[in-house]
Each structure stands twice: as structure tokens, then as C-alpha cells.
């Protein structure tokens, strides 16, 4: 029989991500960060069909870019 709890840790590392902006601005870095998520759960039955879980995302409160966009004047 396995324990009625589980614990998990998730690591997501983004490497070298950048964009090159004109008008003399040059290279703008967006990457080189790691996001850590942790979670835990408790199973209510032996068949492990009913679970109460808790998940904390971005444990260390990192600031990071999720996308790079660019606009132009019309």
C-alpha cells in the first residue's frame, strides 16, 4: 500500500531568449530564468480516486517574459 500523500516539484528553465530592437537600442534579453512550482496532495481513498491538492506556482516570485511582441505605427 502506498502513502496517502504525494509531493511534487517542477522546474522550468528558459535559456538565452532575446530580441534585437532597432533605433540604436540593440539586443534586449528576456531569458535565462528558472521558475519553480511545488505541489502536494492527499488521497481520501485507497483506490486513489479522490484527491485534494494544493499547488504553488512561481515559488520564488520571479519576473519573466511569457512572450515577445512588436508593434509598428500605421
Secondary structure, DSSP 4 states (H G I P E B T S, - for coil): ---SEEEEEEEEEE---EEEETTTTEEEE---EEEEEEEEEEESSTTS--EEEEEE-STT-----S--------
